[in-house]
C-alpha cells in the first residue's frame, strides 16, 4: 500500500498541495482546524460576497496556468468600458483622473532594474525625487498592506509596481462569484480525487507515518514544528467592506498616493455578489507605526468620504476588520524570495504558504510553494516505495 501524504491546513496552499498530490495517485489526508475550508480565500455568504481585502487573480504566472487548466478560474467577469471614467488617484487630498507626472515617468521605465540590497525609497528618490518615491510606494501598498512600503527591498517593490502599474496592461482577472467560487471548485476536485478531508481538526503534533506538508500560517507552522526560524515580514491594514445603493458619483477604483489606501468596486465586474441596485466596495488602509487600529479605521472612513459621497446614508452592508500578516511575504533590503523559509524542512516535512521560498505575490506564493511541496513529497514516497521493493 502506498504511504499517504498528510496536509495540515485547508486554505489555498493546503488545497493546492492536496490536489497536486492526489493527481499523481498518492493517497492524501487533509486536516483543517476550522469548520470550513478555504482560509483567507473564503468569502462572506450571499447576498453580499466580500473578502478579507483586495482579491484578484493575475493571469501572468504559473499559478494561474495551474488554476486555469483545472477549471478553477472559469466564468470570468469583466468591467464595462464606462468604469474607466471612474478610476482615480488621490494626491494632495484630491481625487484626480491621472497619476502625477513623476509616477507616469516611473511607469514607463519597464526595462529599469532595481537593486536588492537598497530600500525602495532611497533608490526611487535618487531617480525621481522624494515626493514621487513616496507616491510610488503608497501606490503599491495595495499589495503590501504596509504603511512604509518604501522601507522594503527596492527590487521587491519595483517588481510589484511594474507588474501592477507598468506599461503592459496587467493580467487582472475576476472570477464571478468571488474567490469562494474557486475554493468551492478546489474542494470538489479534491473530494473527487479521493482526498480524505477532516475539518474542525486542529493538529498540535506533527503527524507520523509519511511525508507531511504543513500549509498553515507561518506562526502556526513555527509552533507545530518547534522551529523558531520560521518568521517573516508581512503587513497590517484596516479593512472596510461596504455595499451602498448605486450612485454615479461613486468612484470604482482609487489608488491613494497620499496614505497608501486602496478602494475598489467588485460589482463592476460581477453583479452576482450584491443585490440589484447595490454596489459592493472594498477599501483598505495600512496601519502606521505606533498608530492605533481605531485611528487607522478613522483615516479609512475619511478616505471613503472622498470616493463614495454620502456613503453612510446609503449603506446596506458594512463590515470592518484589521488584517495582520495576511499579505504574503514582504522582502526587506538584502533579501529575495529565495531567502524566505525553505519549502523542504528535511525528514519528510515540507512547508507551503504565502510567506515561504517561492516566487509570486500573496496567494500566488501559496500556490507555487504548494505545487513544489507536493512534487517533493510525492518523489519521497515514490523513492521509498522503490527501495522497499528491491
N, C-alpha and C positions, 0 to 999 in steps of 0.2 A: 504494500500500500504506500502511495506517495505521501511524504511528510507534508502536513499542512503548513501554510504560512499564516501567521496571525497579524492582523492590522488593528492597531489601537487608535481609535479616533475615526469618526464617521463624517467629517467635514469634506471639503473639496479634495484635499490631499488624500484622505483615507479612502474615499470612494474611488478616486482615480487609481490608487495603488491596488485596491481590491479588484477592480475591473481589469486592469492591465495584467495582474497576476492570473486571475481566473481564465482569461482568454488563452492562456498557454496550457490550460488543462490541469494546473496545480490547484488543489483544494485550498480555499480561503475561509477563514473565520474572522469576522469583524466585530469589534466591541466599541460601543459608543456610550459615553457616560450620560448624555441627555436622552430624553424620551423620543426625540426626533433627530433625524439625520440632516446633514447639510452645513452645520457650523455657521460661519459668517455668510454663507451663501443663502441662508434661509431668509424668507420674507414674511411680512405680516399677512394674515389671511385676507381675502377679498371682503368688502369691496375696495378697500384702499391697500394696494400692494406696495409696501415700502421696504427698503433695505437699510442696512446699517452703513450709511454713507453712499457715496457715488459708486454705482456698479455698472460697468460696461465691459464688453469684450473688445480686445484689439485683434484684428484678423491678420496680423503680420508676424506670426511666430509659430513654432512647432506645437505649442499648447493648443492653438486654435485648430490647427490641422487635425490633431488627435480628437478634439471635440467634434469637429465637423464630420470626420469620417464615420463617426458612430451616431450621427443624427442628434447629438445633444444640443446643438445650437440651431436647429431647424426652426422655420417660422419667424423670420426677422421682421422687425418694424422699422419704418423709415420716416423721418420727419418731413413735413411738407416744405416746399421751397420757401414758403412765406415765413417760416421760422427764422430764416437767415436775417430778416429785418429786426428780429427781437433778441439778437445776440449783442452782448456788450462787454465793456471793461470798466471797472471802477478805478478811476485815478483822481487824486486830489478831491475825493468826496463826491465826484460827479460820475454818472454813467455815460460813457462815450461809445460810439459805434465801432471805432477802430482803436487798436492799441497805440501807445506812444511811438514816436518815430524811432527811438532807441531800441525798443523791442522789435520793431519791424526789421531794423538793420541786423539784429542778432538772429532773427528767424531766417534770414536769407543766407546765413553762414553755415550751411549744412556740412560743408567739407571741413570745417574747422574742428580740430580735436582739442580736448581739454585734458590737463594732467590729473593723475590720480592723487598725487601727494600734496595738492594745494586745495584749500577750501574754495568753494564756488564763488563766494562774494569777492574774495581777493582777486581771483582770476578774472571774473567778469568786470569788476570795477576798473581794472587796468586797461580794459579794451573799450568799454562803453560808459564808464563813469559810475560813481556811487549810486546815483538815483536809478539808473537803468538796471544795475546789478541787483538792487533790492526788488525792483519790479519783476525781473525775470524769476528770482527766487520765489516771490509771492505767487506768481502765475502758476508755478508747478507745485505749490503747496496742496493742490487738489490731490496729488498723488502721494505726498509725504505726510500730510496731517501735521506738519511741523511748522511752528511759528518762526523758526530761524533756519529755514532750508539752506540759506547761504553758508552755514557752518559745515555742510556736508561736502564730500569729495566733489571737486569740480567735474571730473569725468562722469560721476554718477548723475549729478543734477543736469549737466548738459545733455547727456544721453536721454534723460526723461523729457527735457524741454524740447529737444529736436523731434522726439517721437510724437509728442502731443501737439506742439505748435510749429513744427518745421514746415518748410515749403511744400513738402509732399503731403497730400491730403491724408490725414490719419485714417487707418482702417478700423474705425469705431463701428461696433455692431451692437444692436439691442435685440434681445430675444423677447417676442411678445409673451407676456405673462411673467416677465422678470426672470431673475436667476433661479427662482423657485422652480420654474418650468424645467430648467436644465438639471437642477438637483433631482427632481422627480424622475426625469428620464434616466439619470445615472443610477438611481436606486432601483428602478425597474430593470435596467440592464444587469446590475449586479445580482438581483434576485433570479433573473433568467439564467444567468451563468452558474447558479447554484451556490453563491456566496452565503455562508451561514452568518446572519446578522442578528446581533443581540443588542438592543438599546436599553437604556437605564442600567448599564453595566459599567461601573467605574472600576478601572483596573489600577490597583495600588502596588502590585508587584509584577515584575517583568515575567511574562508567560514563558514557559519552557516547552521543549518538545518540537523545536523547529525555528526557522527564521522569524523574526518579529520586525514589523515596520511600525515605528512609533510616529503617528501622524496627528500630533496634538500641538497646541501652542507650546512655545519653547519653555515657558515656565513649568508647564505640566511635564514636559519631557525631562527637564532637569531634575524634578523631584522623582519621577519614575525610574530614571536611570542612575540617580545619585551622582550626576556629572555636573559639577559646579562650573564647568567651562561653557555650558550652554546658555549663553547670554547674547542678546542682540540689541540693536538700536532701532526703535520704532517711534511713532508719533502719538500725539494726543490732540484730540479735536472735539469741539462741541458740535452736535448734530441737531438738525431741526427738520422734521418732515411735516409738510403742510398740504392739505387739499383745500382748495378755495374755489368758489364759483368763478367761472371764466370771466376774464376781463381783458380787453385788447391792450390795456396799458401794461400788462404784466410782461416782464422780460422772460425769455425762455432759457438762456444760458448767459451767465455773467461771471467772468473771472475778476476777482478782487485783487488788483495790483497794489492796493494800499495796505491791506491787512492779511492777505493770504486766504480769504474766504472763497467759497465757490457756491454757485446757485445753478440748478438745472431742473428743467421741466421734463418729466418722464412720460407724461401723457401725450407729448407732441409726436412721439413715435409709437405709442402703444395706448390706445384708448380703452383697453380692457382693464386697466389697473385702477380705475376710479369710475364712479358713477357718471352717467351722461350729464354734461353741463358743468363738470368739475375738472380742474387741472391739479395734478399731483406734482409737487415740487420737493426737492431735497436740497438742503443747504448745510454747509459746514464752515467752521471757523477754527483754525488752530489755536490752542491754548498757549499763551505766552508763559515764559519762565516766571515763577512766583505769582502767577495770576490765579485767582480762584475760578473754579468752574462756573460759579454763578456770574462772575464778571464776564467770562468768555461768552456765556449764553446771552448776556445782555448786549454785547457787541454784535452777536449773531442776529439778534432781533432788530437791531438798528440797520444792519445790512438788509434784512428782509424788508424793512420800511422803504429802502431805496429801490428795490427791484419788484416789489409786489405792493403797490399803493393800496392803503386801507385793508390790508390782509386780515387784520384782526376781526373786522366786521363781516368778512366773507368766509371765514374758516369753517370747514365741515369736518376736518380731521386734523389732529395735531399730535405729534409725538416728539419728545426730546430725549437726548441721550448724550453720553460722553464716551468717545471711542479712545481706548487706551491700548496700545500695542496691537492695532488692527490694520496697519498699513503695509505689512510686509517689511522686509529688511531695508534699512537706510544705511548706506555706506559712508563712514567717516573718512576724512583725508588719510591717504596711505593705504586704503583697503578697497577691495573689489568683491564681487560675489564669491570669488574663489576663497576668500579669507573667512567666510562665514562658517558656522559649524558644519563639518563634513557629513555627507549622507551615510556613508559606511562607518559605523561606530565600532566595528570589529565584533567577533564572536557571534556572527549571525544577526546582529542588530542594525537596523537601518532607520534613518531619520528623514521624514518628509514634512513639508510645511512651507510657509511663506517667509521664513527667516533663515533658511539653510543655504548651502552652497549649490545653487542652481541659478541660471540666468532668468531674466524676466522681470515683470513688475507686479507686485502684490499677488493676486491669486494665480498669476502665471507661474510664479516661483513654486507654488504648491503643486501645480500640475506637473511641471517639468521635473521637480525633485521626486514626486511620487512615481513617475514613469521610470526614472533611473533606479529608485529604490526597489521597485517591483522586478525589474530586469535583473538586478544583482541578487535579490532573494531567490528568484527562480533559478538562476545559474547555480547558486549554492545548493539548492535542493537537488538539482539535476546532477551536480558533481558528486554529492553524497550517494545518490542512487546508483551512479555508475561504479563507484568504489565498492558498494555493498554487493554488487553482482559479480565481482571478479573473484 
